Structure formats: structure tokens, C-alpha cells
Amino acid sequence: MVKAIVGANWGDEGKGKITDMFASDADIVVRFQGGANAGHTIINEYGRFALHTLPSGVCCPGTVNILGNGMAFDPKRFLKEINEVTEAGVPKPSILVSERAQVVMPYHVLFDEYEEERLGKAAFGSTKSGIAPFFSDKYAKIGFQVCELYDDEYLKEKIDRVVGLKNIQLEHVYHKPLIDKDELYKTLVEYREGIREYVADTNTFLHNAVKEGKSILLEGQLGTMKDTDSGIYPMVTSSPTLAGYGTVGAAGIAPYDIKDIIVVTKAYSSAVGAGEFVSEILDEDEAQELRLHGGDKGEFGATTGRPRRVGWYDCVASRYGVQTQGATEVVMTALDCLGYLEELKVCVAYDIDGEVTKTFPVTPKLKHAKPVYKTFKGWHCDIRGIRTYDDLPQECKDYVDFIEAELETPITLVSNGPKREEIIRRK
């Protein structure tokens, strides 16, 4: 059976923990899109890990972890993370890297930094991991596939051709130092030797796994609002974040193979980077209090460390996110983080130039949207340690039940702590 675990919102919903939890019963976990521009935090018996490139099943012995062809594959970050998890005592995980995945080049990171610098106040709030330049090159057909690293003659010819183009941009657009072709070649040789043992035909591997009835998890990065086509364009990531892309970025799996789409939403809202965020808490003291109570170590980016923007739960955005993902079930995370509040707000609609709507609009209209709130009484206590839904305070259940009705999709699991076992099976 194939399941997909994806985000409903702006990312940072807690997908890493949920994937780690499901991975213990899975044969295979596949990262099918994105790159090292966002992190998935997991906490288990080995410790706390912020994974940026590795799939969230790496701490589960016996699980095969695949970096799919749809990923922005950064070999340097990949090898660094393997060392980090094994040095922490995790048994060396079983990992396959698609030979068709494309490589994040050193100059992609530089171009990302240079473009944000050039844009100034109009910058996208990039994590500067090279993602936008990477995908620009991929679709311009001047990217480098992993398999190309092992054809030396072809590799040298391509480096010569692509670097010539890149150096024109560096000289005349960004006015920065040029790329040295020989140094780039040496770096790519280091990459290919470092990853050689992991490179595989993952298309055939996954095709055979489906035929054999293996349990497969597709792990997505970020959330619906950051999807290139369906999100808050242009303040989005540069790859699709939807479950449907799983059959593209994890080639070998057919669309009809995905039987369960688990969409993760957090019990409040948070976002990293620029873009429309209707339910954002604008009072900095109030926002900082929620930020400090949020998550395992507060609401600070797993990749950048910068403070996340935070806000009240947004039913309009979340319902759109859940529907766009095609959710069969929803998991709500970080419910325990709200226990300090005496009352909570939920955004139930948008007021756009005097018209109240529950339909999530396109970005130009979103810029004019103001939140319409419903206020709830808080449960004002610590709910960590509770394992049965019926044992939660009534105010807490009222909050979850209301959001479920607004999402029009069953909330099957509620997370009330950062650890793998801190979860309540609701239905």
C-alpha cells in the first residue's frame, strides 16, 4: 500500500514526526520533492534530528529510504546528514539515491544569495539553499543528473558549456567572481565518489516494490500554500508540494497506487519567509509568546534558525490545503502548545473589501483579505501525557471538533507532544 504524508499549510506542520511514526511500519520511505531548504524534525530514542535531505525513516531499522528523482539533491548536505545520524548512534540506514535525481550545484547556492541581494526589499525570503536556481536550470535543461556524474567525457563537456553561460550572468548581472571550471569538476568528482554506494535505479525498485505489495510512504516537504501552482504565488517554493506529484518525483509509482493521503496541519499557524498570511498575529509580544511555546524548541526554522511568523488557526487556508492535497485523513499536531492560553481565536472566513468568504482566493485578492475570527475558551492546562481523546479537556475537544467540521475531513490523529509516542488516535 502506498501512503503520502504532506502538509496542508505553509510547511512546518510536523510532518517529520508523523512520517517517523508511520515509518516504523513501512518498508520504504521516499522523499519525492524539494531539497535542503526545509527541515523535518524528529525526536526518538536516538535523539533529536533536523533532517533536511534524508527521508524521515532513517531511524527505523529495516526501512529503505529513497531520495527520489523529483528531489533537489545536495550531495554535500546528504553525506553530512548521514554522518550526523550515525554518529548519534542510529544504525547505518539503508538509503538509495535515484540515478535520475538532479544535483544542487555549488553555484546554485551562490546564485540564490546573489538574487536575494539584488532584489533587496522585494526578496522572496529564500533559505538560500539554491532551490530556485536549481529548478530554473532543471527546466531549462542545463541541470546535472546524478547519472551524468559517472560519464567523465560527457561531464567535462557539459561543465564547459554550462559554466560559460553562468559566468556571463555572474559578470554582467551580479558582478560577482566567475566559476572556475576545473574546481567545479573536482567538486563533482568528490560528489560522485561520496555517493557512489547509494546510487540506484529507484524507478525499477519502486515499481517492483508496488508489485510485491510493499508498504510505501511518500514524504512531502513544505505545504499546499508553498506549492508552485496552487500556493500563494509568487511567494512559493520552486517545486510542487502536492501528494499528486509523488507519482512524478517517485517514478515507478502510478497515480492509482496511492490509497491514503495523510495531510498534516498544526493546531495554530506558522510560516517562514515572505508571503500572504491572513491570520498572522501582528502584536509582537503576543506572537513571541506563541513562538516560544510552539514546537519542541519554539517556532524557529529548522533550516535557518530564524523566527517563524505565527498566527491563529486558519480554517479557510487549511480547508483549501486539505482539499487541494486530496486528503483522506488529517493529522493535527502541536495541540499541546496552546495550553497556556485562556482563550483562542480561529479564522473562519476572510473579509475581502467588504465581502465575507470562506473560499481561499488567488494572491491578488488575498492581499486585501482580513480575518474573521471565532473565539474559543482555552483549556489552560498541560495535556501532554494524555493518550485518549476522551480524556482531553472539553474545551480542547471542542476546538478540535470545530476545526474538523470546517475542514470537512476526519482528523484521525492528534499530536500532543514532539516525541513519536506522544500521539492520540482519535478515529
Salt bridges, closest charged atoms under 4 A:
ASP12 OD1 - ARG308 NH2 3.25
GLU13 OE1 - LYS15 NZ 2.67
ASP20 OD2 - ARG420 NE 2.95
GLU45 OE1 - ARG420 NH1 3.95
GLU81 OE2 - HIS52 ND1 3.54
GLU84 OE2 - LYS80 NZ 2.53
GLU115 OE2 - ARG118 NH2 2.66
GLU117 OE2 - LYS176 NZ 3.27
ASP137 OD2 - HIS108 NE2 2.84
ASP137 OD1 - LYS166 NZ 2.72
GLU148 OE1 - LYS158 NZ 2.93
ASP152 OD2 - LYS156 NZ 3.66
ASP152 OD1 - ARG192 NH1 2.88
GLU157 OE2 - ARG161 NE 3.14
ASP160 OD1 - LYS181 NZ 2.54
GLU171 OE1 - HIS172 NE2 3.74
GLU183 OE2 - LYS186 NZ 3.76
GLU193 OE2 - ARG192 NE 3.53
GLU193 OE2 - ARG196 NH2 2.76
GLU197 OE1 - LYS92 NZ 3.13
GLU219 OE2 - HIS40 ND1 2.50
GLU276 OE2 - LYS367 NZ 3.09
GLU280 OE1 - ARG309 NH2 2.91
GLU284 OE2 - ARG291 NH1 3.04
ASP296 OD2 - ARG48 NE 2.38
GLU299 OE2 - LYS266 NZ 2.85
GLU299 OE1 - ARG308 NH1 2.65
GLU342 OE2 - HIS380 NE2 3.99
GLU395 OE2 - LYS377 NZ 3.96
ASP401 OD1 - ARG426 NH2 2.63
GLU404 OE2 - ARG426 NH1 2.73
GLU404 OE2 - LYS427 NZ 2.92
GLU406 OE1 - ARG319 NH1 3.40
GLU406 OE1 - LYS358 NZ 3.53
GLU422 OE2 - ARG384 NH2 3.15
